Amino acid sequence: MRSWPAPEMPTLPVRGPAVSLHDTVSGAVVPTRPDGRARLYVCGITPYDATHIGHAATYVAFDLLNRAWRNAGHEVTYVQNVTDVDDPLLERADKVNVDWVELAERETELFRQDMSALRVLPPDHYIGAVESIPLVVELIHRLEAAGAVYRVENDLYYSVTADPTFGQVSRLDRDEMLRIYADRGGDPDREGKKDPLDCVLWRAERPGEPAWDSPLGRGRPGWHVECTAMAMEYLGTGFDVQGGGSDLVFPHHEMCAGEAQVAAPDSRFAQLYAHAGMVGYDGEKMSKSKGNLVFVSHLRNSDVDPMALRLTLLRHHYRADWEWTDQLLWDSVDTLADWRKAISLGAGAPAGPVVEAVLQALADDLDAPRATAAVDAWVAATLGTDGLADTSDAEAAVTMLRLLDAALGLAL
Ligand code: ZN
């Protein structure tokens, strides 16, 4: 599938430090250890609706990781999927009486435009579920050979007990797993399953639903196995980071890891699992079911500067749950005006220490709020808001422009 155009990323005069990141499995901030190229998989959208602020926060978070690795001297291979056939998409298409393929293409294109506007570096491999069906079928065969697959009517299920480390990603106990499974696409109550937590690998054709011929029978892939198959194909096992929103920890990332480790028992799926917090609005998590969504494209169409939107996201630590308000956006518009004013002076307070501080903050679990605070301090010193303007660095503006773009993805 086509990705989106890559924005220019300037190179910095100094190399950033090695990158540490919070790992959901160990519950600690640990060093990432890319062996040569850094390998990143971030779970993509199901394209039935436009990109909301919660999605944008997640993709901007992992964009900071991509940039931090590049600034530390690594090349990066980045993979992202599009779940372009799944129940929510088919249900929405049915409800609004639009062909599901058309809906998926339209919303995927809008997502590309939103990501471009936010200057998110594109994945090297942007892959749809439909186009990856042969990979999924191959992986299901490997799981069958490992004795981890069984049939319920004509559907194929993955047996979670096949993975002795099941539960290692989310570290949830069974009761908690059962409690949240149904809310996140699972079917714990289906009769005929060996374990209520088992997940569907291949869903046999139903009347009125799309299906593809395969040696498994006509049907379509389950959600988790789609990401497992793509990550294994395009990154191999033991890749550096699987990322996504915190609502993907269980069951999605747990199942991805389990399936991969049963298919390839000698290696871990990802070295590290990283998760972004949830963005709320009007007192609740922003979600389709609550109807409290703020769309990136609506803001763009209202002439909001996408860089102000990006700065609003950067003002919150990626792991925090926080609440969106319009006031936050307008505060960022004002902040950017100050930053541009300081940069327009050409000379300013010494920029070298700001470069160090920003790169250090981002390499330390993507601490963008600390990075933007360092920029604020430089702006204050340059504009002399304390009455003492500092213009001792003749090259400051050039350095700051490069830094903001390379490290934070903010093009001023
Ligand atoms: Zn995924």
Residues whose N, C-alpha, C, O or C-beta is under 5 A from the ligand:
A	BS01	ZN	C43 C227
